[in-house]
């Protein structure tokens, strides 16, 4: 019995010649091995981008933007100059974001959030940053799950302790950075009025 394959079946789709891939390999570049669509472009993570062993298309679990970013980074890394340029750019961008985050930690605001964002930038290129970011993510998720399992009273106490900590950090920052003693001014205001 002869069966006709549908045009959707990725096994039946003709593949373009991989001249550029062969040339890049011949020159010693690392080349990402992606599925290609009929136009010869790497598959951009469409809804049905991969085929399982039976030839049936299955959904790609990664979002489309993430697949595109991954493919773009792999293409940049395929060229030695691109790889070095990417590493330098990632190092400088991550360092700037982490430095600004560390400078903002004593002040109320997104200091720790910026430090974690800088780690996320470094995690694109450095394995140690990826591991540290995973460690941080696991512990933050564990802490969040633990807090949500607690009673309302415990959550109120934890929130109050957090607010007191932020208030003390703000007071110390204003006092020692700008020379403004908010408590002394408040006491003077209460005493004179």
QUIFEN-V198209 format. One record per residue. N is the residue number from 0. RES is the residue in three letters. PHI is phi as a letter, one per 40 degrees, with the letter a starting at -180 (NA if undefined). PSI is psi in degrees with one decimal (999 if undefined). D_FIRST is the distance of its C-alpha to the first C-alpha in Angstrom with 2 decimals. Layout:
BEGIN
N&RES&PHI&PSI&D_FIRST ; N&RES&PHI&PSI&D_FIRST
END
This chain:
BEGIN
0&UNK&NA&132.2&0.00 ; 1&UNK&b&131.4&3.80 ; 2&UNK&b&141.2&6.56 ; 3&UNK&c&133.5&10.07 ; 4&UNK&c&145.2&12.81 ; 5&UNK&c&165.1&15.94 ; 6&UNK&c&-13.1&19.25 ; 7&UNK&c&-22.5&20.69 ; 8&UNK&c&117.8&18.51 ; 9&UNK&c&-19.9&21.07 ; 10&UNK&c&-35.5&18.79 ; 11&UNK&c&-16.9&17.42 ; 12&UNK&c&130.6&20.99 ; 13&UNK&c&141.9&22.74 ; 14&UNK&b&141.6&25.83 ; 15&UNK&c&157.9&29.17 ; 16&UNK&c&142.5&31.01 ; 17&UNK&b&56.1&33.27 ; 18&UNK&c&-44.2&36.32 ; 19&UNK&c&-37.4&38.72 ; 20&UNK&c&-44.6&37.42 ; 21&UNK&c&-41.5&37.79 ; 22&UNK&c&-43.5&41.24 ; 23&UNK&c&-41.1&42.38 ; 24&UNK&c&-39.0&41.32 ; 25&UNK&c&-35.2&43.09 ; 26&UNK&c&-5.5&46.22 ; 27&UNK&g&11.4&46.10 ; 28&UNK&c&148.4&45.21 ; 29&UNK&c&126.2&43.24 ; 30&UNK&b&126.7&40.15 ; 31&UNK&c&138.3&38.23 ; 32&UNK&b&91.3&34.51 ; 33&UNK&b&162.3&33.10 ; 34&UNK&c&143.0&29.75 ; 35&UNK&b&144.6&29.99 ; 36&UNK&c&-173.8&28.81 ; 37&UNK&c&-16.0&27.82 ; 38&UNK&c&-7.9&31.51 ; 39&UNK&g&-2.4&32.18 ; 40&UNK&c&150.7&34.48 ; 41&UNK&c&145.0&34.31 ; 42&UNK&c&127.1&32.64 ; 43&UNK&c&25.2&35.60 ; 44&UNK&g&36.8&34.52 ; 45&UNK&c&178.0&32.84 ; 46&UNK&c&-35.4&31.65 ; 47&UNK&b&76.3&28.09 ; 48&UNK&c&-19.4&28.80 ; 49&UNK&b&159.7&27.01 ; 50&UNK&b&140.5&23.63 ; 51&UNK&c&-174.3&23.36 ; 52&UNK&c&-28.4&21.34 ; 53&UNK&c&2.0&18.18 ; 54&UNK&g&10.8&18.35 ; 55&UNK&c&133.2&19.98 ; 56&UNK&c&135.4&23.21 ; 57&UNK&b&156.0&26.30 ; 58&UNK&c&140.7&29.83 ; 59&UNK&c&124.8&32.34 ; 60&UNK&c&-18.8&35.38 ; 61&UNK&c&145.8&37.93 ; 62&UNK&c&156.6&39.59 ; 63&UNK&c&-42.6&38.85 ; 64&UNK&c&-34.6&42.41 ; 65&UNK&c&-37.8&42.29 ; 66&UNK&c&-41.5&39.14 ; 67&UNK&c&-43.8&40.78 ; 68&UNK&c&-41.9&44.02 ; 69&UNK&c&-43.6&42.31 ; 70&UNK&c&-41.6&40.47 ; 71&UNK&c&-44.0&43.76 ; 72&UNK&c&-39.3&45.68 ; 73&UNK&c&-38.8&43.18 ; 74&UNK&c&-37.9&43.48 ; 75&UNK&c&-42.3&47.27 ; 76&UNK&c&-16.9&47.30 ; 77&UNK&c&-20.7&45.24 ; 78&UNK&b&130.3&48.39 ; 79&UNK&d&-40.2&51.48 ; 80&UNK&c&-42.8&53.84 ; 81&UNK&c&-39.2&51.75 ; 82&UNK&c&-44.9&51.58 ; 83&UNK&c&-43.0&55.38 ; 84&UNK&c&-43.2&56.03 ; 85&UNK&c&-44.0&53.78 ; 86&UNK&c&-42.6&55.54 ; 87&UNK&c&-45.5&58.95 ; 88&UNK&c&-46.8&58.05 ; 89&UNK&c&-41.2&56.63 ; 90&UNK&c&-46.8&59.70 ; 91&UNK&c&-45.1&62.18 ; 92&UNK&c&-44.2&60.49 ; 93&UNK&c&-40.1&60.17 ; 94&UNK&c&-40.5&63.77 ; 95&UNK&c&-47.1&65.12 ; 96&UNK&c&-42.7&63.37 ; 97&UNK&c&-41.1&64.41 ; 98&UNK&c&-45.0&67.98 ; 99&UNK&c&-40.8&68.33 ; 100&UNK&c&-43.4&66.92 ; 101&UNK&c&-37.3&69.38 ; 102&UNK&c&-29.7&72.20 ; 103&UNK&c&-3.1&71.31 ; 104&UNK&d&-44.8&71.01 ; 105&UNK&c&-23.0&74.70 ; 106&UNK&c&153.5&74.51 ; 107&UNK&c&134.1&72.77 ; 108&UNK&i&-163.0&69.48 ; 109&UNK&c&41.7&66.14 ; 110&UNK&d&-56.2&67.38 ; 111&UNK&c&-34.9&65.03 ; 112&UNK&c&-39.3&62.15 ; 113&UNK&c&-35.7&62.75 ; 114&UNK&c&-43.7&62.96 ; 115&UNK&c&-37.0&59.57 ; 116&UNK&c&-39.6&58.18 ; 117&UNK&c&-39.1&59.60 ; 118&UNK&c&-37.7&57.91 ; 119&UNK&c&-36.9&54.64 ; 120&UNK&c&-45.8&55.23 ; 121&UNK&c&-30.5&56.04 ; 122&UNK&c&-18.8&52.98 ; 123&UNK&c&-34.0&50.81 ; 124&UNK&b&-25.8&52.20 ; 125&UNK&b&130.8&54.03 ; 126&UNK&c&-39.6&52.63 ; 127&UNK&c&-36.0&55.98 ; 128&UNK&c&-36.5&56.08 ; 129&UNK&c&-41.8&52.54 ; 130&UNK&c&-43.1&53.64 ; 131&UNK&c&-38.8&56.91 ; 132&UNK&c&-40.9&55.16 ; 133&UNK&c&-41.7&52.77 ; 134&UNK&c&-45.7&55.83 ; 135&UNK&c&-44.4&57.62 ; 136&UNK&c&-44.2&54.69 ; 137&UNK&c&-43.2&54.29 ; 138&UNK&c&-36.2&58.01 ; 139&UNK&c&-42.6&58.31 ; 140&UNK&c&-40.0&55.40 ; 141&UNK&c&-42.6&56.98 ; 142&UNK&c&-43.5&60.33 ; 143&UNK&c&-43.5&58.91 ; 144&UNK&c&-38.4&57.13 ; 145&UNK&c&-43.1&60.35 ; 146&UNK&c&-39.9&62.45 ; 147&UNK&c&-22.4&60.20 ; 148&UNK&c&-13.6&60.50 ; 149&UNK&c&163.5&64.31 ; 150&UNK&c&168.7&66.57 ; 151&UNK&c&-38.0&67.93 ; 152&UNK&c&-43.2&71.30 ; 153&UNK&c&-39.4&69.91 ; 154&UNK&c&-37.1&67.90 ; 155&UNK&c&-41.9&71.08 ; 156&UNK&c&-44.6&73.03 ; 157&UNK&c&-41.6&70.39 ; 158&UNK&c&-40.3&70.34 ; 159&UNK&c&-43.3&74.14 ; 160&UNK&c&-40.7&74.33 ; 161&UNK&c&-43.5&71.90 ; 162&UNK&c&-39.8&74.01 ; 163&UNK&c&-41.6&77.21 ; 164&UNK&c&-45.9&75.71 ; 165&UNK&c&-40.7&74.73 ; 166&UNK&c&-41.7&78.21 ; 167&UNK&c&-42.4&79.96 ; 168&UNK&c&-41.4&77.89 ; 169&UNK&c&-44.7&78.68 ; 170&UNK&c&-46.0&82.38 ; 171&UNK&c&-36.9&82.60 ; 172&UNK&c&-45.8&80.76 ; 173&UNK&c&-39.2&83.12 ; 174&UNK&c&-47.5&86.17 ; 175&UNK&c&-20.2&85.58 ; 176&UNK&c&-46.4&83.60 ; 177&UNK&b&-6.3&85.47 ; 178&UNK&g&21.1&88.65 ; 179&UNK&b&112.8&88.22 ; 180&UNK&c&98.4&89.20 ; 181&UNK&c&-40.1&87.73 ; 182&UNK&c&-42.9&89.34 ; 183&UNK&c&-41.0&92.81 ; 184&UNK&c&-38.6&92.54 ; 185&UNK&c&-42.9&91.41 ; 186&UNK&c&-41.0&94.33 ; 187&UNK&c&-40.9&96.74 ; 188&UNK&c&-44.7&95.46 ; 189&UNK&c&-34.6&95.87 ; 190&UNK&c&-32.3&99.34 ; 191&UNK&c&-15.9&100.61 ; 192&UNK&b&999&99.23
END
